[in-house]
Amino acid sequence: MRHTLRRSRRRLLALLGTAALALGGAIALPGTAQAANLLTNPGFESGSLSPWSCTGNLGSVVSSPVHGGSKALQGAVTSSDNAQCSQTVAVQPNTTYNLSGWVRGSYVYLGVNGGASTWTTSPSAYSQLSASFTTGASQTSATIYVHGWYAQGTYYADDISLDGPGGGGGGDTQAPTAPSGLTSTGKTSSSVSLKWNASSDNVGVTAYDIYSGSSQVLSVSGTSATVSGLSPSTAYTFTVKARDAAGNTSAASNSVSVTTDAGSGGGTGFKQAAPYLYEGWGDPPSPSTVMSATGIKWFTMAFVLDSGGCTPAWDGSRALTGGVDQTAINQIRSAGGDIVPSFGGWQGSKLGANCSSSSALAGAIQKVIDAYSLKAIDMDIENTDEFENEAVQAKILTALKTVKANNPGLKTIVTFGTSTTGPTYYGNRLIEQAQSLGANIDVFTIMPFDFGGGSDMYGNTVGAAEGLKNKLKSTFGWDDATAYSHIGISGMNGLSDQQENTTPAIWTQIRDWANSHHIARLAYWSVNRDRPCPGGGVVSNCSGISQNTWQFTSITAGFTG
């Protein structure tokens, strides 16, 4: 049993690293890297950055502190730029390479675009980072990068090495001609289609790299491409470069600027009324009885925790399958409903905090997805072990991105605390870094209670949701309708831990506001408490107020989005 009802919504820091993904592989076994540093100016001993390039002109060469030699790279991170410095080199297809480097600073990352990355925090001394990756079957170039993290202070890097056989085409050093005639042939709210004229080369062009600003976003073999995953109503500037088998890259094409269409307001199309049901606490009711009495179809099942060794279990102690939780799920599905499991919560040993890496966490989540053929998952991110632990935040969003990619159609939800006017600093950081990472979260759910909001629980809930909407608009470039369609509200029926009182009448108002603004998700904590006990206080099996049995669930069932 949990110590209290607390799902008290504390602070959240979404300080995210770069996803550690495997580059596209081939059927043939990868070659073995030979010990040869492919990077030019790896220790910055030339006294200049070239051929490294740094975002925002925030990189420079300094003489102290250094790891080796007399020079090192300094990255002057800002609140809006992580001072990424990168270098592109020729590589051979289907070959394993080893990347390493020495870094110093708070949250410094080393990696390869589209592939492996690693990070560390070493504010007072240099420490070594290393990672390996395998090139794709037709890959002839790789971009190595190092960067700090937003608003985390200056970082330093030195003696960066990429070991492996260099790319080459029989000594070919001639670059292709620049592509010409780049134009846009179409656009939507989330994509832009492009075409251009072919380049020429003394040996042959093997790929065209498409850039949005200074960032490479796509590589294709033909002379047309569609760049997707863009934000609505947002201006983008594209260029294209040609590349040959030896890794020689042309000058950039002409640039073309395109503003994506406004969002339609359709969002993900995902709508879910799913109050929390907890089998390990609070005299859990029969879900089929509740469904029959209220018409509710979805339940959020609490909580999936770590039973040790990054192994998922209900409440960290009940077997993932075969127990009371599976019995409840079977009842719900037999009655025509479904469930979304909630990972985390306020207390207990959480997978996000205890799994050793984002890939391990993704593997643990996948076990639950496979066990129940899930359509959606909820990450309930709370307390200092997850809210205020930057490494854990990186693991969680990276893991969600991984499982979403591996399970087409899966909807991902993150649930976190709020102030009465919208996300806190840490909630804002979560949203910003979800965008930066490309985690593609479907629903950002706030928990508008236990925030010292006083007596106006309707007004404060609406104020918090409007603040979330505005943050989603500014971060993702969405219009109002699209932002609302990515919002969830998870309230608390009756008395909260701070004696805030959400009555059935107030919850009905909140439900009606949610419907009129077409948000994505409505939940509350919890069905176990959806029973009357006026004057009963804050307890696990009733609301502490006067109400009808299952009244909050009946109201929630009226949410249609």
C-alpha positions as CSV (number, residue, x, y, z in Angstrom):
1,M,0.0,0.0,0.0
2,R,1.2,3.5,-0.7
3,H,2.1,5.7,2.2
4,T,-0.5,8.3,1.4
5,L,-2.8,9.3,-1.4
6,R,-0.1,11.6,-2.6
7,R,0.2,12.1,-6.3
8,S,1.5,15.5,-5.2
9,R,2.9,17.1,-8.3
10,R,6.4,18.4,-7.8
11,R,8.9,19.7,-10.2
12,L,10.1,18.2,-13.4
13,L,13.4,18.7,-15.2
14,A,13.5,17.4,-18.8
15,L,17.2,17.8,-19.5
16,L,17.5,15.4,-22.4
17,G,20.3,13.8,-24.1
18,T,20.5,12.6,-27.7
19,A,18.8,9.3,-28.4
20,A,21.2,6.3,-28.7
21,L,20.0,4.7,-31.8
22,A,21.6,2.1,-34.1
23,L,22.3,3.3,-37.6
24,G,20.6,1.4,-40.3
25,G,22.4,-1.9,-40.7
26,A,22.8,-4.4,-43.5
27,I,22.5,-8.2,-43.8
28,A,26.2,-8.7,-44.2
29,L,28.3,-8.7,-41.1
30,P,30.0,-5.4,-40.4
31,G,33.7,-4.9,-41.0
32,T,36.1,-4.3,-38.2
33,A,37.4,-0.8,-37.6
34,Q,41.1,-0.2,-37.9
35,A,42.9,2.0,-35.4
36,A,43.2,5.3,-37.4
37,N,41.8,8.6,-36.4
38,L,39.6,9.9,-39.3
39,L,39.0,13.3,-37.7
40,T,40.9,16.3,-38.8
41,N,42.1,18.7,-36.1
42,P,40.9,16.3,-33.4
43,G,42.8,18.1,-30.6
44,F,42.2,21.6,-32.0
45,E,46.0,22.1,-32.0
46,S,45.8,24.1,-35.2
47,G,44.5,27.0,-33.1
48,S,41.3,27.2,-35.3
49,L,38.1,25.3,-35.5
50,S,38.3,24.2,-39.1
51,P,37.0,21.8,-40.2
52,W,34.7,21.7,-37.2
53,S,31.6,23.9,-37.4
54,C,29.6,25.1,-34.3
55,T,26.0,26.2,-34.0
56,G,25.4,29.9,-33.2
57,N,29.2,30.6,-33.7
58,L,29.5,29.5,-30.0
59,G,32.6,27.4,-30.4
60,S,36.2,28.6,-30.0
61,V,39.7,27.2,-29.4
62,V,41.2,27.9,-26.0
63,S,44.5,27.2,-24.3
64,S,43.0,26.2,-20.9
65,P,41.8,23.9,-19.6
66,V,43.1,21.2,-22.0
67,H,43.4,17.5,-21.8
68,G,46.4,17.0,-24.0
69,G,48.6,19.3,-26.1
70,S,48.1,23.0,-25.8
71,K,44.6,23.6,-27.2
72,A,41.0,22.5,-26.6
73,L,37.5,23.3,-27.8
74,Q,35.2,25.6,-25.7
75,G,31.5,25.6,-26.3
76,A,29.6,28.6,-24.9
77,V,26.2,27.1,-24.3
78,T,23.2,29.4,-24.0
79,S,19.6,28.9,-22.8
80,S,18.6,28.4,-26.5
81,D,21.6,26.8,-28.1
82,N,23.6,23.8,-26.9
83,A,26.7,24.9,-28.9
84,Q,27.0,21.8,-31.0
85,C,30.3,21.4,-32.9
86,S,30.5,18.8,-35.6
87,Q,32.7,17.4,-38.4
88,T,31.7,15.2,-41.3
89,V,34.1,12.5,-42.5
90,A,34.1,9.8,-45.2
91,V,33.4,6.3,-44.0
92,Q,32.9,2.9,-45.5
93,P,29.5,1.1,-45.6
94,N,28.7,-1.7,-43.2
95,T,31.6,-1.0,-41.0
96,T,32.0,-0.6,-37.2
97,Y,33.7,2.6,-35.9
98,N,34.8,3.6,-32.4
99,L,34.3,7.1,-31.3
100,S,35.9,8.6,-28.1
101,G,36.8,12.0,-26.7
102,W,37.7,13.8,-23.5
103,V,35.1,16.3,-22.2
104,R,34.6,18.6,-19.2
105,G,31.5,20.4,-18.1
106,S,27.9,19.9,-17.0
107,Y,26.1,17.5,-19.3
108,V,28.4,17.1,-22.3
109,Y,27.4,14.8,-25.2
110,L,29.5,13.0,-27.9
111,G,27.9,11.1,-30.7
112,V,27.2,10.6,-34.4
113,N,24.2,12.0,-36.3
114,G,21.5,9.4,-36.6
115,G,23.5,6.9,-34.5
116,A,25.0,6.3,-31.1
117,S,25.6,9.0,-28.5
118,T,26.8,9.1,-24.9
119,W,27.1,11.8,-22.3
120,T,28.5,12.6,-18.9
121,T,28.6,15.4,-16.3
122,S,32.2,16.2,-15.2
123,P,32.2,19.9,-14.2
124,S,35.7,20.0,-12.6
125,A,37.8,17.6,-14.6
126,Y,38.1,15.9,-18.0
127,S,36.5,12.5,-18.4
128,Q,36.5,10.2,-21.4
129,L,33.4,9.4,-23.4
130,S,33.2,6.5,-25.9
131,A,30.7,4.9,-28.2
132,S,30.6,2.7,-31.2
133,F,28.4,2.5,-34.2
134,T,28.0,0.6,-37.4
135,T,27.4,2.3,-40.7
136,G,24.6,1.4,-43.0
137,A,24.8,-0.7,-46.2
138,S,25.3,2.4,-48.4
139,Q,26.5,4.9,-46.0
140,T,29.6,6.8,-47.1
141,S,29.8,9.7,-44.6
142,A,29.2,10.3,-40.9
143,T,28.9,13.5,-38.9
144,I,30.5,13.5,-35.5
145,Y,29.3,16.0,-32.9
146,V,30.0,17.2,-29.4
147,H,27.7,19.6,-27.5
148,G,26.7,20.8,-24.0
149,W,23.2,21.3,-22.8
150,Y,20.9,24.3,-22.6
151,A,21.7,26.8,-19.8
152,Q,24.1,24.3,-18.2
153,G,27.3,26.4,-18.7
154,T,30.4,26.3,-20.9
155,Y,31.8,22.9,-21.8
156,Y,35.2,21.8,-23.1
157,A,36.3,19.0,-25.4
158,D,39.7,17.7,-26.5
159,D,41.4,14.8,-28.2
160,I,38.4,13.4,-30.1
161,S,39.0,10.3,-32.0
162,L,37.1,8.3,-34.6
163,D,38.9,5.0,-35.2
164,G,38.2,3.0,-38.4
165,P,38.9,2.7,-42.1
166,G,38.4,5.9,-44.1
167,G,36.0,6.2,-46.9
168,G,37.4,6.4,-50.4
169,G,36.9,5.7,-54.0
170,G,40.3,5.0,-55.4
171,G,41.8,8.3,-54.3
172,D,38.8,10.3,-55.6
173,T,38.9,13.8,-54.2
174,Q,36.6,15.6,-56.6
175,A,33.3,16.8,-55.2
176,P,30.1,16.7,-57.2
177,T,28.6,19.9,-58.7
178,A,26.0,21.6,-56.5
179,P,22.4,20.6,-57.1
180,S,20.4,23.3,-58.9
181,G,16.8,24.4,-59.2
182,L,15.7,23.4,-55.7
183,T,11.9,24.1,-55.4
184,S,9.1,23.0,-53.2
185,T,6.4,20.9,-54.9
186,G,4.0,20.7,-52.0
187,K,3.4,21.1,-48.3
188,T,1.1,20.1,-45.4
189,S,1.0,21.2,-41.8
190,S,3.8,18.7,-41.0
191,S,5.8,18.1,-44.2
192,V,7.4,19.8,-47.2
193,S,8.1,18.1,-50.5
194,L,11.2,19.2,-52.5
195,K,12.7,18.5,-55.9
196,W,16.0,19.6,-57.6
197,N,18.1,19.0,-60.7
198,A,20.7,16.3,-60.6
199,S,24.4,17.0,-59.9
200,S,27.3,15.6,-61.9
201,D,30.4,13.9,-60.6
202,N,33.6,12.4,-62.1
203,V,32.7,9.0,-60.6
204,G,29.1,9.3,-59.7
205,V,26.7,10.8,-57.1
206,T,25.5,8.4,-54.5
207,A,23.3,10.5,-52.3
208,Y,21.7,13.9,-51.7
209,D,21.7,15.3,-48.2
210,I,18.8,17.7,-47.4
211,Y,19.4,20.4,-44.8
212,S,17.0,22.5,-42.8
213,G,19.2,25.5,-41.9
214,S,22.5,24.0,-40.8
215,S,21.0,20.6,-39.7
216,Q,20.9,17.6,-42.0
217,V,17.4,16.1,-41.8
218,L,17.3,13.6,-44.6
219,S,19.5,11.7,-47.2
220,V,18.0,10.2,-50.4
221,S,19.4,8.7,-53.6
222,G,17.0,10.5,-56.0
223,T,16.3,14.1,-56.9
224,S,13.1,14.5,-54.8
225,A,12.3,14.1,-51.1
226,T,9.6,14.8,-48.5
227,V,10.7,16.1,-45.2
228,S,8.2,15.2,-42.5
229,G,7.8,15.6,-38.8
230,L,7.6,19.4,-39.1
231,S,5.6,21.8,-37.0
232,P,2.5,23.6,-38.4
233,S,2.7,27.3,-39.3
234,T,6.5,27.3,-39.2
235,A,9.0,28.7,-41.6
236,Y,11.8,26.4,-42.8
237,T,14.7,27.0,-45.1
238,F,16.1,24.0,-47.1
239,T,19.2,23.4,-49.1
240,V,20.6,20.2,-50.7
241,K,24.2,18.9,-51.1
242,A,25.3,16.1,-53.4
243,R,27.7,13.4,-52.1
244,D,29.8,10.7,-53.9
245,A,31.0,7.3,-52.8
246,A,34.3,8.8,-51.5
247,G,32.4,11.1,-49.2
248,N,33.1,14.2,-51.2
249,T,30.3,16.7,-50.7
250,S,29.2,19.5,-53.1
251,A,28.5,23.0,-52.3
252,A,24.9,23.7,-51.2
253,S,22.1,24.2,-53.7
254,N,20.1,27.4,-53.9
255,S,17.9,27.7,-50.8
256,V,14.1,27.6,-50.7
257,S,12.0,28.9,-47.8
258,V,8.6,27.3,-47.0
259,T,6.1,27.9,-44.3
260,T,4.1,24.8,-43.4
261,D,0.3,24.9,-43.4
262,A,-1.6,25.7,-40.2
263,G,-2.6,22.7,-38.1
264,S,-6.1,21.3,-38.7
265,G,-6.8,20.8,-35.1
266,G,-7.1,17.1,-35.6
267,G,-3.9,16.4,-33.6
268,T,-3.4,12.7,-33.0
269,G,-7.1,11.8,-33.2
270,F,-6.6,10.1,-29.8
271,K,-9.4,10.6,-27.2
272,Q,-9.4,8.8,-23.9
273,A,-11.5,8.9,-20.8
274,A,-9.5,6.8,-18.4
275,P,-9.8,7.2,-14.6
276,Y,-7.1,5.5,-12.5
277,L,-7.8,2.0,-11.0
278,Y,-5.3,0.6,-8.5
279,E,-5.4,-3.1,-7.7
280,G,-2.9,-2.8,-4.8
281,W,-4.7,-0.3,-2.6
282,G,-7.9,1.2,-1.5
283,D,-10.4,-1.7,-1.6
284,P,-10.3,-2.0,-5.4
285,P,-13.8,-2.4,-6.9
286,S,-14.8,-4.8,-9.6
287,P,-14.1,-3.0,-12.9
288,S,-17.0,-4.8,-14.7
289,T,-19.4,-3.5,-12.0
290,V,-18.1,0.0,-12.4
291,M,-18.3,-0.2,-16.2
292,S,-21.9,-1.5,-16.1
293,A,-22.9,1.3,-13.7
294,T,-21.2,4.2,-15.5
295,G,-20.5,3.4,-19.2
296,I,-16.7,4.0,-18.7
297,K,-14.6,2.0,-21.2
298,W,-10.9,2.9,-20.4
299,F,-9.0,2.6,-17.1
300,T,-5.5,3.8,-16.3
301,M,-4.0,0.9,-14.4
302,A,-1.6,2.0,-11.6
303,F,1.3,1.4,-11.2
304,V,4.0,-0.5,-13.1
305,L,7.2,-0.3,-11.1
306,D,10.6,-2.1,-10.9
307,S,10.7,-5.4,-9.1
308,G,14.5,-5.5,-9.3
309,G,16.9,-5.6,-12.2
310,C,14.8,-3.4,-14.5
311,T,12.0,-5.9,-14.4
312,P,8.5,-4.6,-14.6
313,A,5.8,-5.7,-12.1
314,W,2.6,-4.3,-10.9
315,D,3.4,-2.1,-7.9
316,G,6.9,-3.6,-8.0
317,S,5.7,-6.8,-6.3
318,R,2.8,-8.4,-8.2
319,A,3.6,-10.5,-11.3
320,L,3.1,-8.8,-14.6
321,T,0.7,-11.5,-15.7
322,G,-1.4,-14.1,-14.0
323,G,-2.5,-12.1,-10.9
324,V,-5.2,-9.7,-9.8
325,D,-4.1,-7.1,-12.3
326,Q,-4.5,-9.4,-15.3
327,T,-7.9,-10.6,-13.9
328,A,-9.1,-7.0,-13.8
329,I,-7.7,-6.3,-17.3
330,N,-9.5,-9.4,-18.6
331,Q,-12.7,-8.2,-17.1
332,I,-12.4,-4.8,-18.6
333,R,-11.6,-6.2,-22.1
334,S,-14.4,-8.8,-21.8
335,A,-16.8,-5.9,-21.2
336,G,-15.6,-4.1,-24.3
337,G,-13.1,-1.8,-22.7
338,D,-9.3,-1.4,-22.5
339,I,-6.5,-0.2,-20.3
340,V,-3.5,2.1,-20.4
341,P,-0.8,1.1,-17.8
342,S,0.8,3.9,-15.8
343,F,4.5,3.6,-15.2
344,G,5.9,5.4,-12.1
345,G,3.8,7.5,-9.7
346,W,4.8,9.2,-6.5
347,Q,6.4,6.4,-4.6
348,G,8.2,3.0,-5.0
349,S,11.1,1.8,-7.0
350,K,10.6,3.2,-10.5
351,L,11.8,1.7,-13.8
352,G,12.9,5.1,-15.0
353,A,15.2,5.6,-12.1
354,N,16.5,2.1,-11.9
355,C,17.0,0.8,-15.4
356,S,20.6,1.4,-16.4
357,S,19.9,3.0,-19.8
358,S,17.2,4.2,-22.1
359,S,17.5,1.0,-24.1
360,A,17.1,-1.1,-21.0
361,L,14.1,1.0,-20.0
362,A,12.6,0.7,-23.5
363,G,13.0,-3.1,-23.1
364,A,11.2,-3.1,-19.8
365,I,8.3,-1.1,-21.2
366,Q,8.2,-3.4,-24.2
367,K,7.6,-6.4,-21.9
368,V,4.4,-4.7,-20.7
369,I,3.4,-3.8,-24.2
370,D,3.8,-7.4,-25.4
371,A,2.1,-8.9,-22.3
372,Y,-1.1,-7.0,-23.0
373,S,-0.9,-5.9,-26.7
374,L,-1.3,-2.3,-25.6
375,K,-2.5,0.6,-27.6
376,A,-1.2,3.3,-25.2
377,I,1.1,3.8,-22.3
378,D,1.4,6.5,-19.6
379,M,4.6,7.7,-17.9
380,D,3.6,9.3,-14.6
381,I,6.8,11.2,-13.8
382,E,7.0,12.4,-10.2
383,N,9.2,13.1,-7.2
384,T,12.9,13.9,-7.1
385,D,14.1,10.5,-8.3
386,E,12.5,11.3,-11.7
387,F,11.4,15.0,-11.7
388,E,14.8,16.4,-10.7
389,N,17.2,13.8,-12.0
390,E,18.4,14.9,-15.4
391,A,19.8,11.5,-16.4
392,V,16.5,9.8,-15.6
393,Q,14.6,12.4,-17.7
394,A,16.9,11.6,-20.6
395,K,16.2,7.9,-20.2
396,I,12.4,8.3,-20.0
397,L,11.8,10.4,-23.1
398,T,14.4,8.5,-25.2
399,A,12.8,5.2,-24.2
400,L,9.4,6.5,-25.2
401,K,10.7,7.5,-28.5
402,T,12.2,4.1,-29.0
403,V,9.0,2.1,-28.1
404,K,6.9,4.4,-30.2
405,A,9.1,3.7,-33.2
406,N,9.0,0.0,-32.5
407,N,5.3,-0.2,-32.0
408,P,3.4,1.5,-34.9
409,G,0.2,3.1,-33.7
410,L,1.2,3.1,-30.0
411,K,0.1,6.3,-28.2
412,T,2.5,7.8,-25.6
413,I,1.4,9.9,-22.7
414,V,3.5,11.8,-20.1
415,T,1.8,12.9,-16.9
416,F,3.4,15.6,-14.7
417,G,2.6,18.3,-12.2
418,T,1.6,21.9,-12.8
419,S,1.0,25.3,-11.2
420,T,-2.3,27.0,-11.4
421,T,-1.2,29.0,-14.4
422,G,0.5,26.2,-16.4
423,P,3.6,24.1,-16.3
424,T,6.3,24.9,-13.8
425,Y,9.9,25.6,-14.9
426,Y,10.5,21.9,-14.9
427,G,7.3,21.1,-16.8
428,N,8.3,23.7,-19.4
429,R,11.7,22.0,-19.7
430,L,10.0,18.6,-20.2
431,I,8.0,20.0,-23.1
432,E,11.0,21.8,-24.7
433,Q,13.2,18.8,-24.6
434,A,10.5,16.4,-25.9
435,Q,10.4,18.7,-28.9
436,S,14.2,18.9,-29.1
437,L,14.5,15.1,-28.9
438,G,11.7,14.5,-31.4
439,A,10.0,12.2,-28.9
440,N,6.7,12.7,-30.6
441,I,4.6,12.5,-27.4
442,D,0.9,12.2,-28.1
443,V,-0.5,13.7,-24.9
444,F,1.0,16.0,-22.3
445,T,-1.2,15.4,-19.2
446,I,-1.1,17.8,-16.3
447,M,-2.3,17.0,-12.7
448,P,-4.1,20.1,-11.4
449,F,-4.3,19.5,-7.7
450,D,-2.0,19.5,-4.7
451,F,-0.7,22.8,-6.1
452,G,-2.1,25.0,-3.3
453,G,-4.6,26.2,-5.7
454,G,-7.2,27.2,-3.1
455,S,-11.0,26.8,-3.5
456,D,-11.5,27.5,-7.2
457,M,-10.6,24.1,-8.6
458,Y,-12.5,24.7,-11.8
459,G,-10.8,28.1,-12.5
460,N,-7.4,26.9,-11.5
461,T,-7.7,23.7,-13.6
462,V,-8.7,25.7,-16.7
463,G,-5.9,28.2,-16.0
464,A,-3.4,25.4,-15.8
465,A,-4.7,23.8,-19.0
466,E,-4.6,27.1,-20.9
467,G,-1.0,27.6,-19.7
468,L,-0.1,24.2,-21.0
469,K,-1.8,25.0,-24.3
470,N,0.2,28.2,-24.7
471,K,3.4,26.4,-24.0
472,L,2.7,23.7,-26.6
473,K,1.9,26.4,-29.1
474,S,5.1,28.3,-28.6
475,T,7.3,25.2,-28.4
476,F,5.8,23.2,-31.3
477,G,4.4,26.0,-33.5
478,W,0.9,24.6,-33.2
479,D,-2.3,26.5,-33.5
480,D,-4.8,26.5,-30.6
481,A,-6.8,23.5,-31.9
482,T,-3.7,21.4,-32.4
483,A,-2.3,22.3,-29.0
484,Y,-5.6,21.4,-27.2
485,S,-5.6,18.1,-29.0
486,H,-2.4,17.1,-27.3
487,I,-3.5,18.0,-23.8
488,G,-4.7,15.8,-21.0
489,I,-6.1,16.6,-17.5
490,S,-5.8,14.2,-14.6
491,G,-7.6,15.5,-11.5
492,M,-8.4,14.2,-8.0
493,N,-11.9,13.5,-7.0
494,G,-13.2,14.9,-3.7
495,L,-10.5,16.0,-1.2
496,S,-6.9,16.2,-2.3
497,D,-4.0,15.9,0.1
498,Q,-4.0,19.7,0.5
499,Q,-7.8,19.6,1.2
500,E,-8.6,21.1,-2.2
501,N,-12.2,20.0,-2.9
502,T,-13.2,18.9,-6.4
503,T,-17.0,18.2,-6.1
504,P,-19.0,16.3,-8.7
505,A,-20.4,19.7,-9.9
506,I,-16.9,21.1,-10.4
507,W,-15.7,17.9,-12.1
508,T,-18.7,18.2,-14.5
509,Q,-17.6,21.7,-15.3
510,I,-14.1,20.5,-16.0
511,R,-15.4,17.7,-18.2
512,D,-17.6,20.1,-20.2
513,W,-14.6,22.5,-20.7
514,A,-12.5,19.5,-21.8
515,N,-15.1,18.5,-24.4
516,S,-15.7,22.0,-25.7
517,H,-11.9,22.5,-26.2
518,H,-11.5,19.0,-27.7
519,I,-8.6,17.9,-25.5
520,A,-7.2,14.4,-25.8
521,R,-7.5,12.8,-22.3
522,L,-9.5,13.1,-19.1
523,A,-8.5,11.0,-16.0
524,Y,-8.7,11.3,-12.3
525,W,-7.3,9.7,-9.1
526,S,-9.0,7.4,-8.5
527,V,-11.9,5.0,-9.0
528,N,-11.0,3.3,-5.7
529,R,-12.0,6.7,-4.1
530,D,-15.2,7.1,-6.1
531,R,-17.4,6.4,-3.1
532,P,-19.0,8.7,-0.6
533,C,-17.7,9.3,2.9
534,P,-18.6,12.9,3.9
535,G,-16.2,14.1,6.6
536,G,-14.1,11.0,6.1
537,G,-11.0,12.9,5.3
538,V,-8.3,12.0,2.7
539,V,-8.4,8.2,2.6
540,S,-7.9,5.5,0.0
541,N,-11.3,4.0,-0.6
542,C,-13.6,7.1,-0.6
543,S,-13.6,10.7,-1.6
544,G,-14.1,12.4,1.8
545,I,-17.2,14.2,0.5
546,S,-20.9,13.6,-0.2
547,Q,-21.4,12.0,-3.6
548,N,-23.1,9.1,-5.3
549,T,-21.1,5.9,-5.7
550,W,-19.2,5.9,-9.0
551,Q,-20.4,9.5,-9.7
552,F,-17.0,10.8,-10.8
553,T,-16.5,7.9,-13.1
554,S,-20.0,8.5,-14.7
555,I,-19.1,12.1,-15.3
556,T,-15.7,11.1,-16.8
557,A,-17.5,8.6,-19.1
558,G,-19.2,11.6,-20.7
559,F,-15.8,12.9,-22.0
560,T,-15.7,12.5,-25.8
561,G,-13.1,15.1,-26.7
